[in-house]
Amino acid sequence: MWNFFKNFFYTVLLVNTIIGAVHCSWDPYKVLGLKRGASIPEIRRAYKQSAREWHPDKNRNENAESKFVEVNKAYELLSDPVRRKLFDQKGVVDDSLNRNMHNPNNRFGDGASFFSGHGGFRFQFKMSEMTAFHQYRITLRRYENFIFPQSQNQPYLILVYSEWCLMCLHVLPIWQRLVEDLNPIGINLATVHFDQEVELANKLGGRRGELPHVVLVMDSRISHYIEDELSNSKVIEFIRSRFSRNLIAFVNDQNINEFIGGWKDNKVRVLLFGKLELVRLRYLTLAFKHRPHTLFGYAQLNLETTRAIVENFGIPLKLDSLLLFQEDRDRPAARLSMADLPYSTLKDIIETNKYLQLPRLSSQKMLDLLCPPESSNVRRRLCAILVTEDREEDEEAREQLRRFTRQFKFSRDRIVFSYLFREKQTEFLRALLEDGKSPPEATTKVVIVWRQDIQRLSYSWLPQPFVSGADNWNSSVDYLHRTLIKILGSAQPLAHTTLMKELVDEYAQGILGRITSRLVTTAEVLRDHFTRQELLAVGSVVGTVLFIAAVGYVMTYLVRLEEETIRKKNKGLPKTPRPTTTELKLHELRSETYNGMVRLLKPGCRTVVLLLDNDSMDVLIPKFHKAVWPYRKNKSLLFGWMNIDRGLPWYSRLLNLALKIADEDEGTDVTLDSNSVKPKNCVGTVVCLNGHRRYFCIYHARHPECVSDSGAKRMQNMARRLTVSSCAMNAAGGAFMGFDSSLEDSDNSDVERGDLLKSQDMEPLITSGLGLKTQKFSTDFALEGLSNWLDRLFEGTTQRYNINYWPDFGNL
């Protein structure tokens, strides 16, 4: 099999050699869609676009592989200045670049391509050429456990590559140059193999067909290199742009005292001098690494604004210099001047002097750095802590302790001197109590602490306070020196042991600071992922919304201002209250409104309808309106009226249905002729209709429920039926609606009926239609008892008459 591929490979090379030796019509410019004279960046952009389009993994066209080979061949020719010049002058394709492929000892060639047996077309290069990438290769585990956490103090430049990536081979010399330039100045470089670390490559933003991809991991953030051209200068400029602008302060004669004298923020000052206006990248990486405990400044030489600084500290004008200041602003703790300050030397100087002579315990992290836990009693590291308050009166005691540390050169590996503010570290000091009581006059007292582990510590308070003042200087110094020598020379444990409380971070960001930092980070991410045109488009939309909101706010403010002006003008005028009336509509029940008022009522809703005629309309409607007015706000009620002359057939059928339901219980068949009811006898009747549950209640001045009696006695027999029989209704002595006195009291009766009411109960409600003389009553008194009946209606104590269905409205 290998011999077959080998013979095929050599055949292809021979054909290419023959074709390249003659004047051919193949034009690499047309293949990439370029014009003659195109620049290198244009060629690279065109190649990326064409390779992305014709890559066999993305394009399923049967000619994709041959087209992809042609695109890469055109790019190889145009990216080589010698071959491109030869083609432009003579139109000849010179393949001498691939002459090493004819060496039978070279299995893959120095830039050769072959068809892979794993499907699809691949470019692979000689393993020796990819070694420069392989030796810096990282895995996902190393990235998550080491590189990403370390990015808080050290930047990492990472390149995502693949063996089939032709552009990766072209950037190999640039990458090697970056390794040589950036590694010595504190910027680590790493590579990620796309095919072997797919998850990590995707996390870093690498995509197949868009390789190589370069990112910078710094301060736990990933920044993408988005330039079309990958060069040494552009990458360095990209790295420089990721550093904060206020990482290194520019110092001159005006702000030198403020810069050096600001050590009370618990940070060492490092002042750098250089001839260049631009701060060197090594200084930026150094300041980024030591920013938790060191503040950097930069002063440019040969300027009028820095002449006083140079003369005051004796800085040579032809050399780069470093001055490191602690508490003493006039005398630097360290200095260095060289033609080129090496990064390693600068780092060693800062590491040696990264703390003040008397640092303040301002956070738990500072305590861990100064006083790390040590379980061994022999190798224990002690901390002498001076307890003071944040006031100028205690500054003299702190200064004398600094003089003590300079006078007696105790090893920092054995004991470290520091101080803290009593009012800011109350929880920590509360744990250092003797028998639950604070030592008397604990201010300006010294406590010796030995951290046995992360949570447990041993301590001893010095009985004699560290008193400031010239008179007490010698005694305080002698006592402190003797005590420390005794403790250091003995392996005995300290007096007390307790569980430590963590120190409060005095420089922790507040809510506003965290929000500002998050906004800055978001702005940087948007800048990395969006172009200027996209940002302008988004900015225009946001600006438009803000402008509309601002205009709306201004208009609202002007309206409110105008209202206040009018209110002030009308302040002395008498106020006339506006009449507020709630409208109560009465709807007419007719065929057009019948479904909406009765049949289609929602559950729980009822319609109260007044029956009247043309003669009584003007009298009854105002009385009905007044009676139902208190219920106008009830959303479940609908009020209306019906002209009995128009709705008499419907009303007769409604009564007939109720009679049938009532007589079904007695086994009788009662029917009612609509012609037997006179409209005049129905005037003043109020019917409450429940459309959903199909029942109704009746009010009439002659109805037994409405007769004024000893206790509003309810009906006995009419609760079960409306009439006795059809013969009683048609006889001269019958009634349309009456009571059968022969019926015995039933269990359904609510109140027993007396003899005084029998004569009234036997009188018909509507009799003129049945041939009997009716008792005349005036329409003025027809609705006198309606209010009481409405109260009983909503209490649920009125009689309900059920029906099977609602009859149609209109004539039969």
C-alpha positions in Angstrom: 0.0 0.0 0.0 2.8 2.4 0.9 4.5 1.7 -2.5 1.3 2.6 -4.2 1.0 6.0 -2.5 4.7 6.6 -3.0 4.6 5.9 -6.7 1.4 8.0 -7.0 3.1 10.8 -5.1 6.1 10.9 -7.3 4.0 10.8 -10.4 2.1 13.9 -9.2 5.4 15.6 -8.5 6.8 14.7 -11.9 3.7 16.1 -13.6 3.9 19.3 -11.6 7.5 19.6 -12.6 6.7 19.2 -16.3 3.9 21.7 -16.1 5.9 24.2 -14.1 8.7 24.1 -16.8 6.5 25.5 -19.5 4.5 28.7 -19.9 1.1 27.8 -18.6 -2.2 29.5 -18.7 -3.0 28.8 -15.0 -3.3 32.0 -13.1 -3.0 32.0 -9.3 -4.5 35.5 -9.1 -7.7 34.3 -10.8 -7.8 31.3 -8.4 -7.8 33.6 -5.4 -10.0 36.3 -7.1 -7.2 38.9 -7.0 -5.7 41.4 -9.3 -2.0 41.6 -10.2 -0.1 43.6 -7.8 -2.2 42.6 -4.7 -0.5 43.1 -1.3 0.4 40.4 1.1 -2.5 41.1 3.5 -4.9 41.0 0.6 -3.5 37.7 -0.6 -3.8 36.2 3.0 -7.4 37.4 3.3 -8.3 36.0 -0.1 -6.6 32.7 0.8 -8.5 32.4 4.1 -11.8 33.0 2.4 -11.2 30.6 -0.4 -9.7 27.9 1.8 -12.8 28.2 4.1 -15.1 28.0 1.1 -13.5 25.0 -0.6 -12.3 23.0 2.5 -13.3 19.3 1.9 -14.6 19.0 5.4 -17.1 21.9 4.8 -17.8 21.7 1.1 -19.4 18.5 -0.2 -18.8 19.3 -3.8 -17.0 16.5 -5.7 -14.5 19.1 -7.0 -13.8 20.5 -3.6 -10.6 18.6 -3.0 -9.1 19.6 -6.4 -10.2 23.2 -5.9 -8.7 23.2 -2.4 -5.4 22.0 -3.8 -5.5 24.7 -6.4 -6.2 27.4 -3.8 -3.2 26.3 -1.7 -0.9 26.0 -4.7 -1.9 29.6 -5.7 -1.3 30.9 -2.2 2.1 29.1 -1.9 3.2 30.7 -5.2 2.0 34.3 -4.4 3.3 34.2 -0.8 6.8 33.4 -2.0 8.3 36.7 -3.4 10.8 34.9 -5.7 8.3 32.6 -7.3 5.7 35.4 -7.5 8.2 37.7 -9.3 9.1 35.0 -11.7 5.4 34.4 -12.5 4.7 38.1 -12.9 7.6 38.5 -15.3 7.5 35.3 -17.4 4.2 33.6 -16.5 6.2 30.5 -15.4 5.2 28.4 -12.3 8.5 27.4 -10.6 8.1 24.4 -8.3 11.7 24.3 -7.2 10.4 25.0 -3.7 9.4 21.3 -3.5 12.7 19.9 -4.7 13.3 18.2 -1.4 10.3 16.0 -2.1 12.3 13.9 -4.5 14.5 12.7 -1.7 13.4 9.0 -1.1 14.6 9.2 2.5 12.2 12.0 3.3 8.8 10.3 4.0 6.6 13.3 4.2 8.7 16.0 2.5 9.4 19.6 3.7 6.1 21.1 2.9 4.4 18.3 1.0 0.8 17.4 1.0 -0.8 14.0 0.6 -4.2 12.3 0.8 -4.9 10.9 4.2 -6.6 7.6 4.7 -8.9 8.9 7.4 -11.2 10.7 5.0 -10.9 14.1 3.6 -7.9 16.1 2.4 -5.2 17.1 4.9 -2.0 19.1 4.9 0.7 17.7 7.0 4.3 18.9 7.4 7.5 17.3 8.4 7.5 16.6 12.1 10.7 18.6 12.6 8.9 21.7 11.5 6.0 21.2 14.0 8.4 20.5 16.9 8.5 24.2 17.7 4.7 24.1 18.3 4.7 20.7 20.1 7.3 21.6 22.7 5.0 24.3 24.1 1.8 22.3 23.9 -0.5 22.3 26.9 -3.5 20.2 27.9 -6.9 21.2 29.3 -6.0 20.0 32.7 -2.8 22.1 32.8 -4.7 25.1 31.5 -7.4 24.9 34.2 -5.2 24.0 37.1 -2.1 26.1 36.4 -2.3 28.6 33.6 -5.7 30.2 34.2 -5.1 30.7 38.0 -1.5 32.0 37.3 -2.9 34.5 34.8 -3.8 36.7 37.7 -0.1 37.7 38.0 1.4 36.6 34.7 0.2 36.8 31.1 0.0 33.8 28.8 0.1 34.0 25.0 -1.5 30.9 23.5 -1.6 29.8 19.9 -4.1 27.2 18.6 -2.7 25.2 15.7 -3.1 22.0 13.7 -0.9 19.9 11.5 -3.1 20.3 8.5 -3.0 24.1 8.8 -0.8 25.7 6.1 -0.9 29.1 7.7 0.4 27.6 10.9 3.6 26.7 9.0 3.9 30.3 7.7 3.7 31.8 11.2 6.2 29.4 12.7 9.1 31.8 12.3 7.1 34.5 13.9 6.1 32.3 16.8 9.7 31.3 17.4 10.7 35.0 17.4 7.9 35.8 19.9 9.2 33.0 22.2 12.7 34.5 22.1 11.4 38.1 22.8 8.6 37.5 25.3 9.8 34.7 27.5 12.6 36.7 29.0 10.4 39.6 30.0 7.8 37.6 31.9 5.3 36.6 29.3 4.8 32.8 28.9 3.8 31.2 25.6 1.9 28.0 25.0 0.3 26.1 22.1 -2.8 24.0 21.8 -3.2 21.2 19.3 -6.7 21.6 17.8 -7.2 17.9 16.9 -5.9 16.6 20.2 -7.4 19.2 22.6 -10.7 20.1 20.9 -12.5 21.2 24.1 -9.6 23.5 25.1 -9.3 24.9 21.6 -13.0 25.7 21.5 -12.8 27.3 24.9 -10.1 29.6 23.6 -12.1 30.4 20.5 -10.3 28.3 17.9 -12.3 27.1 15.0 -11.4 24.7 12.2 -10.6 26.6 9.1 -9.7 29.7 11.1 -6.3 28.6 12.3 -3.9 29.7 13.6 -5.7 31.5 16.4 -3.9 33.6 19.0 -5.3 34.6 22.4 -3.9 36.3 25.5 -5.0 34.9 28.9 -4.4 37.6 31.5 -6.1 38.5 34.8 -8.5 35.5 34.3 -9.7 37.0 31.0 -9.3 35.7 27.4 -8.5 38.3 24.8 -8.6 37.4 21.1 -6.1 38.6 18.5 -8.3 39.8 15.6 -5.8 41.4 13.3 -5.6 39.9 9.7 -1.8 39.9 9.8 0.2 38.1 12.4 3.5 39.8 13.0 5.9 40.3 15.9 5.2 44.0 16.2 1.4 43.7 16.1 1.4 40.9 18.6 3.5 43.0 21.0 1.2 45.9 20.5 -1.8 43.7 21.1 -0.3 42.5 24.4 0.5 46.1 25.4 -3.1 47.2 24.9 -4.4 44.6 27.4 -2.6 46.2 30.3 -4.5 48.8 32.4 -3.6 52.4 31.6 -3.1 53.3 35.2 -0.8 50.3 35.9 2.2 52.6 35.9 1.9 56.2 36.9 3.9 58.9 35.0 5.9 60.9 37.5 7.3 64.4 37.2 8.6 67.1 39.5 5.1 68.1 40.5 3.8 64.8 41.8 7.1 63.1 42.9 6.4 63.8 46.6 2.9 62.6 46.4 4.0 59.4 44.7 6.8 58.5 47.1 5.0 59.7 50.2 1.9 57.5 49.6 3.4 54.4 51.3 0.6 54.5 53.9 -1.4 52.5 51.5 0.9 49.6 52.6 2.7 49.4 49.2 6.3 49.8 48.2 7.1 52.4 45.6 9.2 51.6 42.5 10.3 54.5 40.3 11.7 53.6 36.8 13.7 56.0 34.6 14.1 55.6 30.9 14.9 57.5 27.7 11.9 56.3 25.8 8.5 58.0 25.9 6.8 54.6 25.7 7.0 52.4 28.8 8.8 49.2 28.0 6.8 46.0 28.0 9.0 44.4 30.6 8.1 47.1 33.0 4.4 46.5 32.4 4.7 42.8 33.0 6.7 43.5 36.2 4.2 46.0 37.5 1.3 43.5 36.7 3.0 40.7 38.6 3.7 42.8 41.7 0.7 45.1 41.7 -0.8 43.7 45.0 2.0 45.1 47.1 4.0 47.4 44.8 3.1 50.7 43.0 5.2 51.6 39.9 6.0 55.0 38.5 7.9 56.0 35.3 9.9 59.2 34.7 11.3 60.0 31.2 14.8 61.3 31.1 16.0 64.4 29.3 12.8 66.3 30.0 12.3 69.6 31.8 9.5 68.2 33.9 11.8 65.5 35.4 15.1 67.5 35.7 14.6 68.1 39.5 14.0 64.4 40.1 17.1 63.4 38.2 19.3 65.9 39.9 17.9 65.1 43.4 18.6 61.4 43.2 21.6 61.5 40.9 20.2 59.5 38.0 22.6 59.0 35.1 21.1 60.4 31.9 22.4 57.6 29.5 21.3 54.7 31.6 18.0 53.1 32.6 17.5 53.3 36.4 15.4 51.9 39.2 14.7 53.4 42.6 12.8 51.4 45.3 11.3 53.3 48.2 9.8 52.1 51.4 8.9 54.5 54.3 11.9 56.8 53.8 11.2 59.2 50.9 14.7 60.7 50.9 16.7 57.5 50.8 15.7 54.6 48.5 15.9 51.1 49.9 17.4 49.9 46.6 18.7 51.3 43.3 20.0 50.1 40.0 21.3 51.7 36.8 22.2 49.8 33.6 22.1 50.4 29.9 19.4 47.7 29.7 17.6 46.6 32.9 17.1 42.8 32.7 13.7 41.5 33.8 15.2 38.9 36.1 17.3 41.4 37.9 14.4 43.7 38.4 12.3 40.9 39.7 14.9 39.8 42.2 15.3 43.3 43.6 11.5 43.7 44.0 11.1 40.3 45.5 13.8 41.1 48.1 12.2 44.4 49.1 8.5 43.9 48.3 7.3 44.8 51.8 7.7 47.9 53.9 10.0 47.9 56.9 7.0 47.8 59.1 4.1 46.5 57.0 0.5 46.7 58.2 -1.7 43.6 58.5 -4.4 44.9 56.2 -5.9 41.6 55.0 -5.7 37.9 55.5 -3.6 37.5 52.4 -1.0 39.9 53.9 -1.0 37.8 57.1 -0.5 34.6 55.1 2.5 36.1 53.2 4.2 37.6 56.3 3.3 34.9 58.8 2.8 31.6 57.0 1.7 28.6 59.1 4.5 26.4 60.4 3.7 23.4 62.6 7.3 22.6 63.6 8.3 24.2 66.9 11.9 24.3 65.8 11.3 26.0 62.4 8.5 28.2 63.7 8.2 31.7 62.3 7.1 34.4 64.8 5.3 37.6 64.2 5.6 40.6 66.4 2.5 42.7 66.0 2.2 46.2 67.3 -1.4 47.1 68.1 -2.2 50.8 67.4 -5.0 53.0 66.3 -5.4 54.9 63.0 -4.3 58.2 64.4 -1.3 60.5 64.3 -0.6 60.1 68.0 0.4 56.4 67.5 2.7 57.2 64.5 5.6 57.9 66.8 5.3 54.4 68.3 5.3 52.9 64.8 8.3 54.9 63.8 10.3 53.8 66.8 9.5 50.2 66.0 10.9 50.8 62.5 14.1 52.2 64.1 14.2 49.1 66.2 14.0 46.8 63.1 16.8 48.8 61.5 19.0 48.7 64.6 18.6 45.0 65.4 18.8 43.0 62.2 16.5 40.1 63.1 16.2 37.5 60.3 12.9 37.6 58.5 12.9 33.8 58.5 12.6 33.8 62.3 10.5 36.9 63.1 8.6 39.5 61.2 7.6 42.9 62.6 4.2 44.4 61.6 1.4 46.4 63.0 -2.4 46.7 62.7 -5.2 49.1 63.4 -7.2 48.1 66.5 -10.5 49.6 65.3 -10.3 47.8 61.9 -9.3 44.3 63.0 -11.6 43.9 66.0 -12.5 40.3 65.3 -8.9 39.2 65.0 -8.0 40.9 68.2 -11.0 39.5 70.0 -9.5 36.1 69.6 -6.3 37.2 71.2 -7.7 37.7 74.7 -6.5 36.4 78.0 -9.2 34.7 80.0 -11.9 36.5 78.1 -10.5 39.9 79.0 -8.5 42.3 76.8 -5.1 43.3 78.3 -5.2 46.7 79.9 -4.1 49.5 77.7 -3.8 47.2 74.7 -3.0 50.1 72.4 0.8 50.3 71.6 1.2 46.9 73.1 3.1 44.1 71.3 1.8 40.5 70.8 4.0 37.7 69.6 2.1 35.2 67.4 3.0 31.8 66.1 0.6 30.3 63.5 0.7 26.6 64.1 -1.7 25.8 61.2 -4.3 27.6 59.1 -6.8 28.1 61.9 -4.8 27.6 65.2 -2.3 30.0 66.5 -0.3 30.5 69.7 0.4 34.0 71.2 1.8 35.9 74.1 1.2 39.5 75.0 4.2 41.5 76.2 3.4 42.8 79.7 5.2 46.1 79.2 3.7 48.4 76.5 5.9 49.7 73.7 5.8 53.3 74.9 6.8 56.1 72.5 8.8 59.2 73.4 12.5 59.9 73.9 12.3 59.3 77.7 10.9 55.8 77.3 12.9 54.8 74.2 15.8 53.0 75.8 13.7 51.1 78.3 11.2 50.0 75.7 13.9 48.9 73.3 15.8 47.0 75.9 12.8 45.2 77.2 11.6 44.3 73.7 15.0 43.1 72.6 15.5 40.9 75.7 12.0 39.4 75.4 12.5 38.5 71.7 15.9 37.0 72.3 14.5 34.8 75.1 11.5 33.6 73.0 13.7 32.9 69.9 16.3 31.1 72.0 13.8 28.8 73.5 11.7 26.1 71.9 8.9 26.4 74.5 5.4 27.2 73.2 3.8 30.5 73.8 1.5 31.3 76.7 -1.9 30.9 75.0 -3.5 29.0 72.1 -6.7 30.0 70.2 -8.6 29.7 67.0 -7.8 32.6 64.6 -10.3 34.9 63.1 -9.6 36.1 59.6 -8.5 39.6 59.0 -10.7 42.1 57.2 -9.6 43.2 53.8 -9.2 47.0 54.3 -8.8 47.7 50.6 -11.6 45.5 49.3 -13.7 47.1 46.5 -17.1 48.3 47.4 -20.2 47.7 45.4 -19.6 50.8 43.2 -16.0 49.7 42.5 -17.1 46.2 41.6 -19.8 47.5 39.3 -17.2 49.8 37.6 -14.7 47.0 37.2 -17.4 44.8 35.7 -18.4 47.5 33.2 -14.8 48.0 32.2 -14.4 44.3 31.6 -17.6 44.1 29.6 -16.4 47.0 27.4 -13.2 45.2 26.8 -15.0 42.0 25.8 -17.2 43.9 23.5 -14.2 45.6 21.9 -12.6 42.2 21.3 -15.7 40.6 19.8 -17.2 43.4 17.8 -15.9 45.6 15.0 -16.1 49.4 15.1 -19.0 49.4 12.6 -21.0 47.0 14.8 -20.3 49.0 17.9 -21.4 52.2 16.2 -24.6 50.5 15.1 -25.3 49.3 18.7 -24.3 52.7 20.0 -26.6 54.5 17.7 -29.5 52.3 18.8 -28.7 52.8 22.5 -28.2 56.5 22.0 -31.6 56.7 20.2 -33.4 54.9 23.1 -31.6 57.1 25.7 -32.5 60.2 23.7 -36.2 59.2 23.5 -36.2 58.5 27.2 -34.6 61.9 27.9 -37.1 63.7 25.8 -40.0 61.9 27.5 -38.5 62.8 30.9 -38.2 66.4 29.9 -41.7 66.5 28.6 -43.0 64.9 31.8 -41.1 67.4 33.8 -42.5 70.4 31.8 -46.1 69.1 32.2 -45.6 68.7 35.9 -44.1 72.2 36.1 -47.0 73.6 34.2 -49.5 71.8 36.5 -47.7 73.2 39.6 -47.9 76.7 38.0 -51.6 76.4 37.4 -52.1 75.0 40.9 -50.3 78.0 42.4 -52.4 80.4 40.3 -55.7 78.8 41.4 -54.6 78.4 45.0 -56.7 81.4 46.2 -59.8 80.5 44.2 -62.6 78.6 45.8 -62.8 75.0 44.8 -66.0 73.7 43.2 -66.3 70.0 43.6 -67.2 68.2 40.5 -70.4 66.1 40.6 -69.4 62.5 40.4 -72.2 60.2 39.4 -72.0 56.6 38.5 -74.2 55.7 35.5 -76.7 52.9 35.7 -78.0 51.7 32.4 -81.3 50.0 31.9 -81.4 47.8 28.9 -84.6 46.9 27.0 -85.3 43.2 26.7 -86.3 42.3 23.2 -85.4 39.8 20.6 -82.1 41.5 19.6 -80.9 41.6 23.2 -82.4 38.5 24.5 -79.4 36.2 24.0 -77.0 38.6 25.6 -79.2 39.4 28.6 -80.5 35.8 29.3 -79.2 32.9 27.4 -75.5 33.8 27.2 -75.1 35.1 30.8 -71.9 34.0 32.5 -72.1 31.7 35.6 -73.0 33.7 38.7 -74.6 36.6 36.7 -78.3 37.5 36.8 -80.6 39.9 34.9 -83.4 41.8 36.8 -86.2 42.8 34.4 -89.2 45.2 35.0 -92.4 44.5 33.1 -94.3 47.6 32.0 -96.4 49.0 29.2 -96.4 52.3 27.4 -98.8 54.0 29.8 -96.8 53.1 33.0 -93.3 53.6 31.6 -92.9 57.1 32.8 -94.0 56.2 36.3 -92.4 52.8 36.9 -88.9 53.3 35.4 -87.8 56.1 37.8 -89.1 54.0 40.8 -87.3 50.9 39.5 -84.1 52.9 38.8 -84.2 54.2 42.4 -84.8 50.7 43.9 -81.8 49.1 42.1 -79.5 52.1 42.4 -77.6 50.7 45.5 -76.6 47.6 43.4 -75.1 49.6 40.4 -71.5 48.6 41.3 -72.3 44.8 41.3 -70.6 43.5 38.1 -72.7 40.3 38.2 -76.0 42.1 37.8 -77.7 43.4 34.7 -80.8 45.6 34.9 -83.4 46.1 32.2 -87.1 46.5 31.3 -89.5 44.8 28.9 -92.6 46.1 27.2 -95.3 43.6 28.1 -97.2 44.3 24.9 -94.1 43.0 22.9 -93.0 40.2 25.3 -96.3 38.8 26.5 -96.0 35.6 24.4 -92.5 34.9 25.9 -93.7 35.6 29.4 -96.6 33.3 29.0 -94.4 30.5 27.7 -92.0 31.1 30.6 -94.9 30.7 33.1 -96.1 27.7 31.3 -92.7 26.0 31.6 -92.6 26.7 35.3 -96.1 25.3 35.7 -95.1 22.1 34.0 -92.1 21.6 36.2 -94.2 22.2 39.3 -97.0 19.8 38.3 -94.7 17.0 37.3 -94.2 16.4 41.0 -98.0 16.1 41.5 -98.5 14.0 38.4 -100.9 16.5 36.7 -100.6 18.1 33.3 -101.1 21.9 33.5 -101.0 24.1 30.4 -101.5 27.8 30.1 -103.0 29.6 27.2 -101.1 32.8 26.4 -104.4 34.5 25.5 -105.7 34.1 29.0 -103.2 36.6 30.5 -104.0 40.2 30.3 -101.0 42.6 29.9 -102.4 45.1 32.4 -102.2 42.4 35.2 -98.5 41.9 34.5 -97.5 45.6 34.8 -95.2 46.2 37.8 -93.9 42.6 37.8 -90.1 42.2 38.3 -88.5 39.0 37.1 -84.9 38.0 38.1 -83.5 35.6 35.5 -80.5 33.3 36.0 -79.5 32.3 32.5 -76.8 29.8 33.4 -78.7 27.8 36.0 -82.2 28.2 34.2 -84.4 29.5 37.0 -86.2 32.7 37.8 -87.8 34.6 40.7 -90.9 36.8 40.6 -91.8 40.0 42.4 -95.4 41.3 42.2 -97.3 43.5 44.7 -100.0 40.8 44.9 -97.5 37.9 45.1 -97.7 36.1 48.5 -94.0 36.7 49.2 -94.7 40.4 49.1 -97.8 40.6 51.3 -97.1 42.3 54.6 -97.8 39.8 57.3 -96.6 38.8 60.8 -93.2 37.6 59.7 -93.0 37.5 55.9 -94.5 34.0 55.8 -93.5 32.1 52.7 -95.6 30.0 50.5 -96.4 26.4 51.3 -98.0 25.0 48.2 -96.8 27.4 45.6 -93.3 26.3 46.4 -94.2 23.0 44.8 -96.6 24.2 42.0 -98.1 27.4 40.6 -101.7 26.0 40.2 -103.8 23.1 41.3 -105.1 21.8 38.0 -106.3 22.9 34.6 -109.9 22.8 35.6 -109.4 25.1 38.5 -107.7 27.5 36.2 -110.5 27.5 33.7 -113.4 27.5 36.2 -115.1 30.7 37.4 -113.7 30.1 40.9 -110.1 29.3 39.6 -107.0 31.5 39.7 -104.0 31.8 37.5 -101.7 31.9 40.5 -103.2 30.8 43.8 -102.9 28.5 46.7 -104.6 25.2 47.3 -105.9 25.6 50.9 -106.7 21.9 51.0 -103.1 20.9 50.9 -101.5 20.1 54.1 -98.3 21.7 55.4 -95.3 20.0 54.0 -91.7 19.8 55.2 -90.7 22.2 52.4 -92.7 25.0 54.0 -90.6 27.6 55.7 -93.3 29.2 57.9 -96.7 27.9 59.0 -99.6 29.6 57.4 -102.4 31.1 59.6 -106.2 31.4 59.0 -106.0 35.1 58.6 -104.0 34.7 55.4 -106.1 32.0 53.8 -108.6 34.4 52.3 -105.8 36.6 50.8 -103.9 33.5 49.5 -107.0 32.3 47.7 -107.3 35.6 45.8 -105.8 35.4 42.3 -102.7 37.3 41.4 -103.9 37.9 37.8 -107.6 37.3 37.3 -109.0 39.7 34.7 -107.8 37.4 32.0 -109.7 34.5 33.6 -113.0 36.2 33.7 -112.9 37.2 37.4 -113.1 40.6 39.0 -109.7 41.8 40.1 -108.9 44.1 42.9 -107.7 47.3 41.3 -104.5 48.8 42.5 -102.6 51.8 41.3 -99.3 51.6 39.5 -97.9 54.2 41.9 -97.8 51.4 44.6 -96.8 48.5 42.3 -93.1 48.7 43.4 -93.5 49.7 47.0 -92.1 46.4 48.3 -89.3 45.9 45.7 -86.5 47.0 47.9 -87.3 44.4 50.6 -87.7 41.8 47.9 -84.3 42.6 46.4 -82.7 42.2 49.9 -84.3 38.7 50.2 -83.3 37.9 46.6 -79.6 38.5 47.3 -79.9 36.7 50.6 -81.3 33.7 48.7 -84.6 33.4 50.6 -86.9 34.1 47.6 -88.7 31.2 45.8 -87.0 29.9 42.7 -88.9 28.5 39.7 -86.9 26.1 37.6 -87.4 25.5 33.9 -85.8 23.1 31.4 -84.9 25.6 28.8 -85.3 29.3 27.9 -88.1 29.8 25.5 -87.6 31.9 22.3 -88.5 35.5 22.4 -91.2 36.7 20.1 -94.6 35.7 18.9 -95.5 32.0 18.5 
